[in-house]
Amino acid sequence: MSGQTAQIKFQKNLIITGKIVTKTGLHIGGNKSELKIGGTDSPVITDHNNRPYIPGSSLKGKLRCMFEISEGKLGDGGKVHNCGDPNCPICVIFGSSENKTNGPTRLIVRDAFTDQDVETELKTENMINRLEGKAEHPRTIERVPPGTAFNLEMVYGIYDNGDYDRLKHLFELLRMLEDSYLGGSGSRGYGKVEIRDLSMRVKTLSDYAEGKPGTAITLTGKTELTPSEAVGGLEEILKQLRN
């Protein structure tokens, strides 16, 4: 695996698209200073069309955190792992401020917008005084309802031969995400999602130079995959990606 600047050269991009579908209510907090009618004190983040969306930073941060925990490399006090080792897949894939010889951060995660007109739901929660059995400090939380589909787009860059082998981590993390959560209050049932319809397209330097759309990756004739199918078919995906 390369850690030298001279050997870092752009080879191709893998464009990954799909859907993030909510299975339970999702809350990713927005601006509390812009309270909506109805009195919610914890609104969701919305775009310029007043539709909720999933910021790329939230999704990328969740994937990175799961990776750090699975590798036993979460920093002290929950800080971001940032060793800068050229052989560290976390730092190479997700970025590091400690080592610039790794080349560009391999993974770009776009904001995930929805094409749906979404009517959010309000959920009131209380803290319970366990000695007195009384509800205290009620708060109203706005959530994106189950069944909302967001458009997933990620770009995974290939700059050295090690990037082919590192790709498996991304698909494994997407599969792990389905058994975890996005946003806040995940341990209380919020934020369960399903990743659907993963499609992949390879674009080389010549594709960019000639304005071509790139080459679609297929697996047993399928162009839309689940994360589990991508993990199971990784060898075939890498074979097509290397060509």
TIDO-582789 format. One line per 4 residues: number of its first residue (from 1); their letters; for each residue x, y, z of N, C-alpha, C. Coordinates in Angstrom, 2 decimals, always signed. Atoms other than C-alpha are relative to their C-alpha. Example, Ala and Ser with C-alpha at 12.3 -4.5 7.8 and 13.67 -1.06 7.14 Angstrom:
<sites>
1 = AS = +0.89/-1.19/+0.00/+12.30/-4.50/+7.80/+0.90/+1.20/+0.00 ~ -0.82/-1.19/-0.06/+13.67/-1.06/+7.14/-0.77/+1.09/+0.73 .
</sites>
This chain:
<sites>
1 = MSGQ = +0.85/-1.20/+0.00/+0.00/+0.00/+0.00/+0.88/+1.24/+0.00 ~ -0.84/-1.18/+0.16/+1.40/+3.36/-0.93/-0.27/+1.02/+1.08 ~ +0.15/-1.12/-0.90/+2.08/+6.13/+1.55/+0.82/+1.17/-0.48 ~ -0.87/-1.03/+0.53/+4.28/+8.27/-0.68/-0.76/+0.91/-0.95 .
5 = TAQI = +0.69/-0.99/+0.82/+3.08/+11.47/-2.29/+0.22/-0.24/-1.49 ~ -0.32/+0.16/+1.41/+4.85/+10.68/-5.59/-0.82/-1.10/-0.65 ~ +0.75/+1.12/+0.55/+2.77/+7.51/-6.01/-1.51/+0.24/+0.04 ~ +1.42/-0.34/-0.05/-0.58/+9.23/-5.40/-0.39/+0.66/-1.31 .
9 = KFQK = +0.44/-0.54/+1.29/-2.25/+9.74/-8.75/-1.44/-0.44/-0.23 ~ +1.40/+0.34/+0.25/-5.92/+9.89/-9.64/-0.10/-1.05/-1.10 ~ +0.25/+1.05/+0.98/-7.05/+6.73/-11.44/-1.45/+0.02/-0.48 ~ +1.41/+0.04/+0.37/-10.84/+6.72/-11.35/-0.86/+0.30/+1.22 .
13 = NLII = +0.99/-0.18/-1.06/-13.94/+7.52/-9.32/-1.06/-1.08/-0.11 ~ +1.15/+0.88/-0.06/-16.60/+5.08/-8.22/-1.17/+0.84/+0.53 ~ +1.17/-0.77/-0.38/-19.93/+6.93/-8.14/-1.05/-0.98/+0.53 ~ +0.96/+0.90/-0.64/-22.33/+5.23/-5.73/-1.27/+0.79/+0.31 .
17 = TGKI = +1.28/-0.64/-0.29/-26.00/+6.20/-5.63/-0.96/-1.04/+0.56 ~ +0.99/+0.89/-0.58/-29.03/+4.75/-3.89/-1.04/+0.78/+0.77 ~ +1.03/-0.61/-0.83/-31.79/+5.44/-1.41/+0.26/-0.32/+1.48 ~ +0.04/+0.19/-1.45/-31.80/+5.93/+2.35/-1.46/+0.14/+0.41 .
21 = VTKT = +1.43/+0.00/-0.32/-35.29/+4.98/+3.54/-0.18/-0.13/+1.51 ~ +0.22/+0.04/-1.44/-36.44/+5.72/+7.08/-0.97/-1.12/+0.35 ~ +0.87/+1.06/-0.51/-37.93/+2.79/+8.97/-0.70/+0.41/+1.30 ~ +0.62/-0.63/-1.16/-38.63/+4.74/+12.16/+0.19/+1.50/-0.13 .
25 = GLHI = -0.16/-1.45/+0.05/-38.87/+8.47/+12.88/+1.46/+0.40/+0.10 ~ -1.39/-0.45/+0.06/-35.63/+10.30/+12.11/+0.08/+1.46/+0.44 ~ -0.21/-1.40/-0.41/-34.40/+13.44/+13.87/+1.46/+0.37/-0.17 ~ -1.30/-0.67/+0.11/-31.39/+15.42/+12.68/-0.29/+1.47/+0.20 .
29 = GGNK = +0.42/-1.31/-0.47/-31.57/+18.76/+14.42/+0.30/+1.14/-0.94 ~ -0.15/-1.20/+0.80/-32.05/+22.06/+12.66/+0.22/+1.22/+0.87 ~ -0.22/-1.28/-0.68/-31.96/+25.73/+13.68/-1.15/+0.29/+0.95 ~ +1.04/-0.23/-0.99/-33.87/+26.25/+16.92/-0.54/+1.42/-0.02 .
33 = SELK = +0.46/-1.39/+0.04/-34.13/+29.97/+16.24/-1.12/+0.18/-1.01 ~ +1.05/-0.10/+1.00/-36.52/+29.23/+13.36/-1.11/-1.00/+0.34 ~ +1.02/+0.92/-0.46/-39.29/+27.53/+15.30/-1.22/+0.05/-0.92 ~ +1.17/+0.08/+0.86/-42.22/+26.32/+13.26/-1.28/+0.10/+0.81 .
37 = IGGT = +1.30/-0.04/-0.66/-45.89/+26.77/+14.06/-0.30/-1.37/+0.57 ~ +0.26/+1.26/-0.67/-46.87/+24.10/+16.54/+0.83/-0.13/+1.25 ~ -0.72/-0.08/-1.26/-44.30/+24.89/+19.19/+1.10/-1.02/+0.21 ~ -1.08/+0.94/-0.22/-41.68/+22.21/+18.59/+1.27/+0.73/+0.42 .
41 = DSPV = -1.23/-0.65/-0.45/-38.50/+23.06/+20.48/+1.24/-0.75/-0.50 ~ -1.13/+0.73/+0.58/-36.35/+20.60/+18.53/-0.33/-0.35/-1.46 ~ +0.38/+0.23/+1.41/-36.98/+21.01/+14.76/+1.05/-0.80/-0.75 ~ -0.95/+0.69/+0.88/-35.40/+18.93/+12.01/+0.63/+1.01/-0.95 .
45 = ITDH = -0.68/-0.86/+0.97/-32.95/+20.45/+9.56/-0.72/-0.10/-1.35 ~ +0.70/-0.03/+1.28/-34.52/+21.50/+6.25/+0.81/+0.76/-1.04 ~ -0.68/-0.68/+1.09/-33.34/+22.68/+2.84/-0.77/+1.27/-0.38 ~ +0.63/-1.25/+0.40/-34.37/+25.83/+0.94/-1.45/-0.19/-0.44 .
49 = NNRP = +1.40/+0.30/+0.34/-37.60/+24.09/-0.11/-0.81/-0.41/+1.23 ~ +0.63/+0.35/-1.26/-38.43/+23.48/+3.55/-0.25/-1.51/+0.11 ~ +0.06/+1.45/-0.11/-37.94/+19.74/+3.07/+1.15/-0.49/+0.87 ~ -1.11/+0.54/-0.78/-35.91/+17.72/+5.57/+1.02/-0.68/-0.89 .
53 = YIPG = -1.05/+0.70/+0.74/-32.60/+16.32/+4.38/+1.02/-0.55/+0.99 ~ -1.07/+0.58/-0.82/-29.66/+14.31/+5.69/+1.31/+0.64/-0.43 ~ -1.27/-0.62/+0.39/-26.45/+16.39/+5.69/+1.06/-1.07/-0.26 ~ -1.08/+0.92/+0.27/-23.49/+14.64/+4.13/+0.93/-0.16/+1.18 .
57 = SSLK = -0.87/+0.06/-1.17/-21.50/+15.51/+7.24/-0.54/-0.95/+1.06 ~ +0.60/+0.90/-0.99/-23.98/+13.61/+9.44/+0.19/-1.45/-0.40 ~ -0.15/+1.37/+0.46/-23.89/+10.48/+7.30/+1.46/-0.43/+0.03 ~ -1.42/+0.36/+0.00/-20.12/+10.54/+6.83/+0.53/-0.14/+1.41 .
61 = GKLR = -0.44/+0.08/-1.39/-19.58/+11.22/+10.52/-0.46/-1.28/+0.68 ~ +0.52/+1.24/-0.59/-21.79/+8.27/+11.49/+0.79/-1.19/-0.51 ~ -0.78/+1.10/+0.56/-19.95/+5.92/+9.11/+1.40/-0.04/+0.60 ~ -1.35/-0.06/-0.56/-16.59/+7.10/+10.40/+0.00/-0.47/+1.44 .
65 = CMFE = +0.06/+0.37/-1.41/-17.62/+6.71/+14.03/-0.16/-1.51/+0.15 ~ +0.17/+1.45/-0.07/-18.83/+3.13/+13.45/+1.30/-0.71/-0.36 ~ -1.27/+0.59/+0.42/-15.54/+2.35/+11.68/+1.02/+0.09/+1.12 ~ -0.95/-0.18/-1.09/-13.48/+3.80/+14.52/-0.29/-0.94/+1.15 .
69 = ISEG = +0.37/+0.89/-1.11/-15.41/+1.82/+17.13/+0.28/-1.46/-0.36 ~ -0.22/+1.38/+0.40/-15.23/-1.41/+15.14/+1.49/-0.35/-0.05 ~ -1.44/+0.21/+0.04/-11.45/-0.97/+14.81/+0.66/+0.26/+1.35 ~ -0.56/-0.32/-1.32/-11.02/+0.02/+18.47/+0.87/+1.23/-0.01 .
73 = KLGD = -0.84/-1.18/+0.17/-9.66/+3.41/+17.44/-0.73/+1.32/+0.26 ~ +0.67/-1.25/-0.37/-12.17/+5.92/+18.78/+0.90/+0.76/+0.97 ~ -0.89/-0.80/-0.83/-10.20/+8.78/+20.33/-0.51/+0.19/+1.41 ~ +0.37/-0.25/-1.39/-10.20/+9.65/+24.03/-1.12/+1.02/+0.08 .
77 = GGKV = +1.12/-0.90/-0.15/-13.43/+11.28/+25.09/-0.90/+0.06/-1.21 ~ +0.83/+0.02/+1.20/-15.07/+10.31/+21.81/+0.54/+0.84/-1.13 ~ -0.59/-0.83/+1.05/-12.68/+12.41/+19.73/+0.23/-0.81/-1.28 ~ -0.23/+0.63/+1.29/-12.18/+11.69/+16.02/+1.40/-0.61/-0.05 .
81 = HNCG = -1.30/+0.63/+0.19/-9.39/+9.22/+15.29/+0.74/+0.73/-1.13 ~ -0.73/-0.85/+0.95/-6.65/+11.12/+13.45/+1.49/-0.30/+0.07 ~ -1.41/+0.36/-0.15/-3.38/+9.17/+13.49/+0.84/+0.42/-1.20 ~ -0.74/-0.41/+1.18/-2.40/+10.05/+9.92/+0.90/-1.08/-0.57 .
85 = DPNC = -0.81/+1.11/+0.52/-0.74/+6.65/+9.38/-0.44/-0.31/-1.44 ~ +0.37/+0.27/+1.40/-0.62/+6.02/+5.60/-0.61/-1.39/-0.19 ~ +0.59/+1.33/+0.07/-1.67/+2.41/+6.32/-1.32/-0.09/+0.77 ~ +1.24/+0.00/-0.77/-4.71/+3.43/+8.40/-1.18/+0.23/-0.94 .
89 = PICV = +1.13/-0.17/+0.94/-7.89/+2.84/+6.35/-0.97/+1.09/+0.44 ~ +0.90/-1.06/-0.48/-9.87/+5.22/+8.57/+0.48/+1.35/-0.51 ~ -0.54/-1.29/+0.39/-7.58/+8.16/+7.88/+0.04/+0.18/-1.52 ~ -0.07/-0.10/+1.45/-7.18/+7.36/+4.18/-1.40/+0.20/-0.60 .
93 = IFGS = +1.35/-0.08/+0.58/-10.89/+6.85/+3.46/-0.71/+1.27/+0.43 ~ +0.81/-1.10/-0.54/-12.35/+9.54/+5.72/+0.77/+1.30/+0.18 ~ -0.78/-1.22/-0.08/-9.48/+12.03/+5.86/+0.75/+0.13/+1.30 ~ -0.83/-0.25/-1.18/-6.78/+13.12/+8.28/+0.71/+1.33/-0.17 .
97 = SENK = -0.74/-1.27/+0.03/-5.27/+16.47/+9.17/+1.45/-0.19/+0.41 ~ -1.34/+0.27/-0.51/-2.10/+14.77/+10.45/+0.99/-0.41/-1.09 ~ -0.91/+0.50/+1.03/-0.71/+13.38/+7.19/-0.56/+0.36/-1.36 ~ +0.46/-0.43/+1.32/-1.04/+15.03/+3.80/+0.59/-0.84/-1.13 .
101 = TNGP = -0.61/+0.83/+1.04/+1.02/+12.39/+1.95/-0.95/-1.10/-0.48 ~ +0.96/+1.02/+0.42/-2.03/+10.11/+1.73/-0.77/+0.41/-1.24 ~ +0.80/-0.49/+1.11/-3.50/+12.25/-1.01/-1.37/+0.43/+0.47 ~ +1.33/-0.49/-0.37/-7.11/+13.43/-1.11/-0.78/-1.03/+0.82 .
105 = TRLI = +0.95/+0.87/-0.69/-9.76/+12.04/+1.22/-0.74/-0.82/-1.05 ~ +0.56/+0.85/+1.04/-11.12/+9.05/-0.67/-1.52/+0.11/-0.11 ~ +1.46/+0.05/+0.01/-14.77/+9.34/+0.32/-0.62/+1.39/+0.07 ~ +0.83/-1.21/+0.01/-17.06/+12.23/-0.60/-1.45/-0.46/+0.22 .
109 = VRDA = +1.40/+0.34/-0.28/-20.59/+12.06/+0.86/-0.84/+1.25/-0.22 ~ +0.86/-1.14/+0.30/-23.21/+14.40/-0.61/-1.15/+0.11/+0.99 ~ +1.25/-0.16/-0.73/-26.17/+15.87/+1.23/-1.07/-0.86/-0.68 ~ +1.03/+0.90/+0.54/-29.11/+13.47/+0.82/-1.37/+0.69/+0.09 .
113 = FTDQ = +1.28/-0.70/+0.06/-32.27/+15.25/-0.31/-1.12/-0.98/-0.35 ~ +1.15/+0.82/+0.34/-35.76/+13.88/-0.76/-0.81/+0.65/-1.12 ~ +0.88/-0.50/+1.06/-38.05/+14.20/-3.77/-1.45/+0.06/+0.47 ~ +1.36/+0.08/-0.52/-41.11/+13.74/-1.55/-0.40/+1.29/+0.70 .
117 = DVET = +0.54/-1.03/-0.87/-43.35/+16.35/+0.04/-0.24/-0.67/+1.35 ~ -0.01/+0.71/-1.27/-42.79/+15.34/+3.64/-0.76/+0.79/+1.06 ~ +0.69/-0.58/-1.16/-45.20/+16.06/+6.48/+0.61/-0.61/+1.25 ~ -0.70/+0.52/-1.17/-43.10/+15.73/+9.60/-0.98/-0.28/+1.13 .
121 = ELKT = +0.82/+0.35/-1.16/-44.42/+14.32/+12.86/+0.63/+0.60/+1.26 ~ -0.47/-0.53/-1.28/-44.16/+15.70/+16.39/-0.14/-1.08/+1.06 ~ +0.01/+0.99/-1.07/-43.26/+13.46/+19.31/+0.34/+0.70/+1.31 ~ -0.22/-0.60/-1.32/-43.59/+14.63/+22.90/+0.64/-1.01/+0.93 .
125 = ENMI = -0.71/+0.88/-0.93/-41.17/+13.15/+25.40/+0.07/+0.67/+1.36 ~ -0.08/-0.48/-1.37/-40.96/+13.47/+29.16/+1.13/-0.70/+0.74 ~ -0.88/+0.65/-0.96/-38.36/+12.84/+31.80/-0.88/-0.45/+1.17 ~ +0.82/+0.54/-1.07/-39.87/+10.63/+34.51/+0.75/+0.04/+1.33 .
129 = NRLE = -0.51/+0.05/-1.37/-39.24/+11.26/+38.20/-0.34/-1.37/+0.55 ~ +0.27/+1.39/-0.35/-38.87/+7.62/+39.25/-0.45/-0.17/+1.44 ~ +0.45/+0.08/-1.39/-39.45/+8.32/+42.93/-1.46/+0.41/+0.14 ~ +1.36/-0.51/-0.11/-42.66/+10.27/+42.43/-0.91/-0.50/-1.12 .
133 = GKAE = +0.80/+0.52/+1.10/-43.78/+8.62/+39.18/-0.65/+1.10/-0.83 ~ +0.57/-1.13/+0.72/-44.39/+12.02/+37.59/+0.86/+0.35/-1.21 ~ -0.70/-0.46/+1.19/-43.51/+13.30/+34.12/+0.48/+1.43/+0.22 ~ -0.58/-1.32/-0.17/-41.21/+16.30/+34.14/+0.70/+0.43/-1.29 .
137 = HPRT = -0.75/-0.60/+1.10/-39.65/+18.64/+31.59/-0.42/-0.56/-1.36 ~ +0.41/+0.49/+1.32/-41.74/+17.70/+28.53/+0.65/+0.81/-1.12 ~ -0.55/-0.68/+1.17/-40.26/+18.52/+25.14/-0.61/-0.64/-1.25 ~ +0.59/+0.46/+1.25/-41.60/+18.24/+21.61/+1.07/-0.06/-1.07 .
141 = IERV = -1.06/+0.24/+0.98/-39.31/+16.76/+18.97/-0.63/-0.26/-1.36 ~ +0.48/+0.21/+1.37/-39.91/+16.98/+15.24/+0.79/-1.14/-0.64 ~ -0.65/+1.14/+0.62/-39.19/+13.82/+13.25/-0.47/-0.17/-1.45 ~ +0.37/+0.43/+1.35/-39.13/+12.69/+9.63/-0.68/-1.36/+0.15 .
145 = PPGT = +0.75/+1.24/-0.22/-41.74/+9.90/+9.42/+0.59/-1.20/-0.73 ~ -0.43/+1.21/+0.72/-41.08/+6.29/+8.41/-0.48/+0.01/-1.45 ~ +0.36/+0.09/+1.41/-41.11/+5.62/+4.68/+0.52/+1.13/-0.86 ~ -0.58/-1.11/+0.77/-39.31/+8.81/+3.65/+1.30/-0.47/-0.66 .
149 = AFNL = -1.19/+0.44/+0.75/-36.70/+8.16/+0.94/+0.88/+1.21/-0.31 ~ -0.99/-1.03/+0.30/-33.55/+10.28/+0.65/+0.96/-0.53/-1.06 ~ -0.89/+0.39/+1.10/-31.23/+10.25/-2.37/+1.45/-0.04/+0.47 ~ -1.38/+0.21/-0.43/-27.84/+8.81/-1.46/+0.95/+0.17/-1.18 .
153 = EMVY = -1.07/-0.10/+1.00/-24.75/+9.84/-3.44/+1.34/+0.11/+0.70 ~ -1.36/-0.03/-0.51/-21.14/+9.09/-2.59/+0.97/-0.17/-1.15 ~ -1.06/+0.17/+1.00/-17.93/+9.32/-4.59/+1.22/-0.57/+0.73 ~ -1.18/+0.66/-0.58/-15.10/+6.93/-3.75/+1.13/+0.07/-1.03 .
157 = GIYD = -1.11/-0.22/+0.92/-11.80/+7.92/-5.33/+1.06/-1.08/+0.10 ~ -1.10/+0.96/+0.07/-9.13/+5.46/-6.47/+1.27/+0.77/-0.37 ~ -1.25/-0.73/+0.22/-5.64/+6.97/-6.13/+1.23/-0.90/+0.05 ~ -1.07/+0.99/+0.01/-3.45/+3.96/-5.40/-0.62/-1.38/+0.10 .
161 = NGDY = +0.54/+1.35/+0.07/-3.82/+0.20/-5.56/-0.65/-0.45/+1.31 ~ +0.60/+0.34/-1.29/-4.66/+0.00/-1.86/-1.45/+0.42/+0.11 ~ +1.38/-0.48/-0.07/-7.90/+1.87/-2.49/-1.00/-1.06/-0.45 ~ +0.91/+1.08/+0.40/-9.38/-1.19/-4.20/-0.35/-0.87/+1.20 .
165 = DRLK = +0.23/+0.85/-1.16/-8.96/-3.28/-1.07/-0.77/+0.72/+1.11 ~ +0.68/-0.76/-1.06/-10.23/-0.48/+1.19/-1.49/+0.13/-0.27 ~ +1.40/-0.19/+0.34/-13.56/-0.34/-0.64/-0.92/-0.90/+0.82 ~ +0.85/+0.93/-0.76/-14.86/-3.35/+1.31/-0.50/+0.65/+1.29 .
169 = HLFE = +0.40/-0.63/-1.25/-14.95/-1.20/+4.45/-1.26/+0.84/-0.18 ~ +1.15/-0.86/+0.24/-17.46/+1.19/+2.91/-1.28/-0.81/-0.08 ~ +1.20/+0.83/+0.12/-19.93/-1.53/+1.96/-0.37/-0.65/+1.34 ~ +0.26/+0.59/-1.32/-19.54/-3.19/+5.37/-0.62/+1.03/+0.94 .
173 = LLRM = +0.54/-1.06/-0.86/-20.24/+0.14/+7.09/-1.46/+0.32/-0.36 ~ +1.39/-0.22/+0.41/-23.41/+0.68/+5.02/-0.89/-1.12/+0.54 ~ +0.77/+1.12/-0.55/-24.55/-2.77/+6.12/-0.16/+0.15/+1.51 ~ +0.08/-0.22/-1.45/-23.74/-1.96/+9.76/-0.99/+1.10/+0.34 .
177 = LEDS = +0.88/-1.14/-0.26/-25.66/+1.31/+9.49/-1.45/-0.45/+0.13 ~ +1.39/+0.46/-0.05/-28.90/-0.60/+8.89/-0.37/-0.60/+1.35 ~ +0.26/+0.52/-1.34/-28.54/-2.18/+12.34/+0.40/+1.00/+1.08 ~ -0.29/-1.07/-0.94/-27.59/+1.12/+13.94/-1.05/+1.09/-0.19 .
181 = YLGG = +0.97/-1.08/+0.18/-29.21/+4.54/+13.45/+0.69/+1.26/-0.52 ~ -0.45/-1.33/+0.39/-28.86/+8.01/+11.96/-0.66/+1.03/+0.90 ~ +0.59/-1.07/-0.79/-29.43/+11.23/+13.86/+0.05/-0.27/+1.49 ~ +0.00/+0.10/-1.45/-30.27/+11.53/+17.53/-0.97/-1.03/+0.55 .
185 = SGSR = +0.92/+0.86/-0.77/-31.98/+9.32/+20.12/-0.14/-1.39/-0.59 ~ +0.05/+1.32/+0.62/-31.11/+6.10/+18.33/-0.30/-1.12/+0.99 ~ +0.25/+1.05/-0.99/-31.17/+4.06/+21.54/-1.46/-0.02/+0.45 ~ +1.43/-0.05/-0.34/-34.81/+5.13/+21.96/-0.87/-0.26/-1.22 .
189 = GYGK = +0.79/+0.44/+1.15/-35.87/+3.87/+18.56/+0.02/+0.92/-1.20 ~ -0.06/-0.93/+1.12/-35.17/+6.88/+16.36/+1.03/-0.48/-1.04 ~ -1.07/+0.03/+0.99/-33.25/+6.82/+13.10/+0.35/-1.33/-0.64 ~ -0.28/+1.25/+0.71/-33.47/+3.22/+11.84/-0.23/+0.23/-1.49 .
193 = VEIR = +0.10/-0.21/+1.44/-32.84/+3.27/+8.09/+0.34/-1.27/-0.76 ~ -0.33/+1.08/+0.92/-32.60/+0.89/+5.16/+0.67/+0.62/-1.22 ~ -0.70/-0.45/+1.20/-30.15/+1.34/+2.27/-0.48/-0.85/-1.17 ~ +0.56/+0.73/+1.13/-31.75/+0.40/-1.05/+0.61/+0.47/-1.32 .
197 = DLSM = -0.25/-0.36/+1.41/-31.02/+0.38/-4.78/+1.38/+0.60/-0.23 ~ -1.36/-0.48/+0.23/-27.25/+0.84/-4.64/+0.42/-0.25/-1.45 ~ -0.52/+0.09/+1.36/-25.92/+1.57/-8.13/+1.40/+0.57/-0.03 ~ -1.39/-0.44/+0.07/-22.27/+2.00/-9.08/+0.40/+0.25/-1.45 .
201 = RVKT = -0.50/-0.35/+1.34/-20.62/+3.66/-12.05/+1.44/+0.47/+0.13 ~ -1.42/-0.34/-0.02/-16.89/+3.95/-12.77/+0.27/+1.08/-1.05 ~ -0.38/-1.06/+0.95/-15.52/+7.13/-14.35/+1.52/+0.20/+0.07 ~ -1.45/-0.15/+0.10/-11.91/+7.32/-15.53/+0.35/+1.40/-0.49 .
205 = LSDY = -0.46/-1.29/+0.53/-9.80/+10.28/-16.62/-0.49/+0.20/-1.43 ~ +0.44/-0.13/+1.39/-10.69/+9.57/-20.23/-1.50/+0.26/-0.08 ~ +1.44/-0.28/-0.04/-14.40/+9.53/-19.36/-0.24/+1.48/+0.26 ~ +0.16/-1.43/-0.30/-14.05/+13.01/-17.86/+0.45/+0.85/-1.19 .
209 = AEGK = -0.53/-0.78/+1.11/-11.96/+14.24/-20.79/-0.95/-0.02/-1.20 ~ +0.86/+0.16/+1.17/-14.43/+12.92/-23.38/-1.48/+0.24/+0.32 ~ +1.39/-0.27/-0.37/-17.59/+13.77/-21.43/-0.88/-1.23/+0.01 ~ +0.77/+1.23/-0.02/-18.66/+10.13/-21.14/-0.57/-0.27/+1.39 .
213 = PGTA = +0.64/+0.24/-1.30/-20.98/+8.87/-18.36/+0.68/-1.05/+0.85 ~ -0.66/+1.06/-0.76/-18.65/+6.06/-17.30/-0.65/-1.35/-0.26 ~ +0.44/+1.38/+0.20/-19.29/+2.35/-17.02/-0.72/-0.52/+1.24 ~ +0.77/+0.54/-1.12/-21.98/+0.76/-14.85/+0.58/-1.33/+0.44 .
217 = ITLT = -0.40/+1.29/-0.57/-21.00/-2.08/-12.52/-1.26/-0.82/+0.25 ~ +1.15/+0.89/-0.20/-23.38/-5.04/-12.49/+0.44/-1.22/+0.81 ~ -0.27/+1.20/-0.78/-23.62/-8.10/-10.28/-1.09/-1.00/-0.31 ~ +0.94/+1.02/+0.47/-25.27/-11.22/-11.73/-1.18/+0.65/-0.74 .
221 = GKTE = +1.02/-0.66/+0.80/-27.13/-8.93/-14.10/-0.75/+1.10/+0.70 ~ +0.70/-1.02/-0.76/-28.36/-6.61/-11.35/+0.83/+1.28/+0.05 ~ -0.68/-1.30/-0.11/-27.52/-2.91/-11.34/-0.36/+0.71/+1.29 ~ +0.40/-0.60/-1.27/-29.26/-2.11/-8.02/+0.13/-1.05/+1.09 .
225 = LTPS = -0.39/+0.97/-1.01/-27.94/-3.83/-4.91/-0.35/+0.48/+1.41 ~ +0.04/-0.31/-1.42/-28.37/-3.98/-1.15/+1.45/+0.03/+0.50 ~ -1.36/+0.06/-0.54/-25.30/-3.42/+1.05/+0.50/-1.43/+0.18 ~ -0.42/+1.40/-0.18/-25.25/-7.16/+1.83/+0.39/-0.63/-1.33 .
229 = EAVG = -0.35/+0.52/+1.32/-25.25/-8.01/-1.88/+1.33/+0.58/-0.47 ~ -1.27/-0.61/+0.38/-22.39/-5.55/-2.42/+1.16/-0.65/+0.74 ~ -1.05/+0.68/-0.77/-20.37/-7.17/+0.37/+0.22/-1.40/-0.55 ~ -0.12/+1.36/+0.50/-21.12/-10.66/-0.92/+0.59/-0.08/-1.40 .
233 = GLEE = -0.51/-0.01/+1.36/-20.26/-9.70/-4.50/+1.23/+0.86/-0.19 ~ -1.13/-0.94/+0.06/-17.19/-7.63/-3.66/+1.06/-0.43/-1.01 ~ -1.05/+0.47/+0.92/-14.79/-9.81/-5.66/-0.35/+0.36/-1.45 ~ +0.44/-0.34/+1.36/-16.83/-9.33/-8.86/-0.01/+1.51/-0.21 .
237 = ILKQ = +0.01/-1.46/+0.10/-17.27/-5.61/-8.17/+1.42/+0.52/-0.20 ~ -1.38/-0.45/+0.12/-13.51/-5.16/-7.73/+0.59/-0.40/-1.35 ~ -0.47/+0.42/+1.32/-12.84/-7.15/-10.91/-0.41/+0.99/-1.06 ~ +0.46/-0.98/+0.97/-14.97/-4.73/-12.91/+0.61/+1.36/+0.24 .
241 = LRN = -0.55/-1.31/-0.33/-13.60/-1.71/-11.07/+1.46/+0.11/-0.45 ~ -1.42/-0.02/+0.38/-9.98/-2.69/-11.85/+0.19/+0.10/-1.52 ~ -0.15/+0.01/+1.47/-10.63/-3.02/-15.59/+0.06/+1.42/-0.56 .
</sites>
